[in-house]
Amino acid sequence: MPLETNIYETIVTTIDVQGVAHVTPFGIRMQDDLVVISPFKPSTTLNNILSTQHAVVNMTDDVRVFAGALTHRHVGELVKAEQVNGYRLANTLAHKELKLLRFEDDDIRPQLFMQVIHEAQHQPFLGFNRAQAAVIELAVLVSRLKRLPMEKITQEMAYLKIAIEKTAGRRELEAWGWLEEAINNHWAAMNNENIA
Ligand SMILES: Cc1cc2nc3c(=O)[nH]c(=O)nc-3n(C[C@H](O)[C@H](O)[C@H](O)COP(=O)(O)O)c2cc1C
């Protein structure tokens, strides 16, 4: 069954009570002009939003930020948000500054309903790029690495790589390489466990 609203893959930036920034990919949806974020517990983003009441959602086509967040790299320079205490990506196409309006708690996946209090467009949308979509798909697989069979990852990577080979630019190749390295490291660690 189709979803009532699309899910958009974005970068959510939050801060903790000390002001330390946290940058994470999240699939968000819009509902009645509200941005809905649904983090699986435990989540630093969830904790940050509950303690500060704010977040920023960044719409970026720089897929290195997705791959970098998952592989613990510091990519994506941050600048101060305009109307909330927090940050947005400097090089984002657009961003929305959010305030928590309603929290629906759940043991597994609570929902945060957030009001848009400021939004801005910084760069134009250039069109779809298949390599960017492929990096996002691989990033989703990497975020579930511990729960997925190796065979599924190998098969999907082989298919996604076609789009990388045909349509990637420098940023997509770099992001793909980081994710590939994370997968290889995970397999090496699993093999070592099996040998030990
Ligand atoms: C494209 C993409 C979308 C994601 N969407 C979600 C999401 O909706 N909810 C979630 O809990 N994790 C999502 N993840 C995984 C998180 O980015 C990652 O697991 C992270 O650890 C979330 O926890 P944090 O708030 O502690 O950083 C997504 C990952 C990717 C690559």
The ligand as an ORCA input file, in Angstrom:
! r2SCAN-3c Opt
* xyz 0 1
  C      18.930      7.671      4.389
  C      18.806      7.276      5.836
  C      17.614      7.463      6.520
  C      17.490      7.116      7.874
  N      16.296      7.326      8.523
  C      16.187      6.979      9.828
  C      14.960      7.162     10.529
  O      13.955      7.633      9.996
  N      14.925      6.801     11.853
  C      16.025      6.279     12.486
  O      15.954      5.972     13.682
  N      17.182      6.085     11.843
  C      17.288      6.422     10.539
  N      18.472      6.215      9.879
  C      19.620      5.670     10.615
  C      20.281      6.786     11.417
  O      20.861      7.758     10.586
  C      21.384      6.230     12.326
  O      21.102      4.901     12.638
  C      21.550      6.971     13.613
  O      22.327      6.188     14.480
  C      20.303      7.393     14.353
  O      20.615      7.632     15.685
  P      21.192      8.972     16.350
  O      20.068      9.942     16.499
  O      21.694      8.425     17.657
  O      22.314      9.515     15.508
  C      18.606      6.555      8.534
  C      19.810      6.364      7.841
  C      19.913      6.697      6.501
  C      21.214      6.490      5.795
*
